Amino acid sequence: LLSASSTGFTPVCHIKTYSSEYDAIIFVTPWTSTTYLYTCINVNTIKKLIIEEANLDNCYFTITSSDNTVLYSDLPDGMKNYQTISETCSPGRITINVHIPNSVLFQNMKSFYVFIFLYALACIMLIVSIGFIGTKQAAKPVMNILNILEHSRHLKPSSANVPPSM
């Protein structure tokens, strides 16, 4: 595995050590003219950087290189109803796609849909109440007050309130 002389990311491989087992992607880069530097990236660590650990069971990942080679995928075969969030990391070198099943996405969005429904209902009630208040019959007391204020402008001030002339 480590004798590859190409640079870049390698497809996922299963790493087994004395204390653990995990899937990893290895990045290969030249160190000197005859040696290479290998960096092992645990796929679970990449997942945890992107999605909270509590939501990992509901998401699937696909990691591809710049030449569209699939490096890692846990997307089940035949899964068709999902939304994809994609991000390219390390300028053009690797792309991470997070696939969220529609059922999980809409279940998590249920509270948002309830909020939108209640907000729309409140807007409709506000429009209806403005329409009701704006009618002539409902606005009659307000119109009487405005009429009194309008006529009070034309009253002449009393002589006691007139300032002396200079």
N, C-alpha and C positions, 0 to 999 in steps of 0.2 A: 504493500500500500504506500509506504513512504518513499519508495524508489522512483516515483513519478517525477519527471523533470519539467512538467508543465507548471505554469504559474496560475494562480486563481483558486477558486473554490472547487472542492471535489464533492461528488454526490455523497449523500448521507452514508455513514458506515456505523456499524455497531461496535462500540468500544467496551471492552471488558477489562477491568482492573481487579486488583485483589479485594478492593472494598466496594466497588460499584459497577453497574452496567448502565450504559446510556447510548442514545443515538447522537451522533455528532457530525458536524460538517468541518472539514479541514481546509484551512487556507494555506496555500503554498506560495512563497515568495523567495526570489533569489537572495542569498545572504552574501556570498562571495561568488567568484566565477565558477566554482565547482561545488558549492554547497547551497542548500536551501533551508529556509526557516519554515517550520510547520506550526500552525496555530490551530488548536482543537477548540471548536465552539460547540458547547452542549446545546442541542436543539431545545430542550426544556427551558434553559436559561433565556434563549431568544424569545420563546413563547411568553415567559413570565415578564419580560421587559415590555411586551406589547399589550398583553391582556392581564387583568387581575387574576390571580390564581383561582379564585372562587368561580370565575367564568370560563376557565379553560376547558371544562367538560363540554361546553356548548359551542365551541369554536373549533374549526379545522384550519390547518395551515398548509400553504404551498410556498416553498422557497425556490426561486429560480435564479440562474446566473444571467449575465448580460446577453449571452447568446441563446437565451430561452431554454437552456438545459435545466430540467427539473432536478434540483438537488435534494429536496425533501418534500414529501406530501403525505398527509394523513387523511386526505379527503376520500370518503368512501366512494366506491364505484357506483355509478348510477344516481348520485345525489344531484338533483336538478333544481330544487327550490331553495336557493340561498342567495345572500347578498355578499358582495366581495368588497373589502377595503384593501387597497394596495398602496404600498410605499416602497420607494427605491432608496436603498441605503448605500453608503460608501460610493458616492457619485457614479451611478451607472453600473456598479459591479454586481449587486445582488438585489433582488426584488422579493419582498415578503407580502404574501396575500393572506388575509384573514377571511375565512368563509364562515358566515353566520347563517344558520338555517332560518328560513322565513318564520317558521313557527316560534322559534325562540325570540327572534327579533320583535315580532308583533306581540308576543306575550309580555316582553319587557316594555313595550311601548303602550300597553293598555292604559296605564295611568295618565300618560300624555294625551291619549285620545279622549279620556273622560274629561280632562282639563279643557281640551279644545271644545268639546260638546257643551260643557257648562259655560264657558266663555261666550260661545255663540248664542246660547240661550239668554244669557245676561244682556248681550248686545241687542237681541230681538226685543226683550222686555223694555230696554231703555228706549229703543226707537218707538215702540208702541206707546210708552208713557209720554214721550215728547210729542207724539202725534195727538194724544188725548189732551195734554195740557195746552198744546198750541191751538186747539179749537177755540172759537169765539166764546162759547158758553163757559168752558173751563177757565178761560183767561179773563173773565169779566171782572172779578175783584182786582186783579192786577191792573187791568185797563182803567178802572175807576181811580185808582191811586195815581196812575200816570197822568190821567186827565186832570186831576186836582193839582198836581205838580206843574203841569203845563200852564194852567190858568193862573197859578200863583206868580208866575214870571211877569205877568202883565199888570200886577198890582203896583200902584205908586207907593213909594216909601212914605211913612208918616213923617210929619215935620219934626218930631222929637228925635228921630234917628238920622236927620239930615245934618251932615257936618257943616259948620259955619263957613261962609264964603270968605275968601281972602280979598 
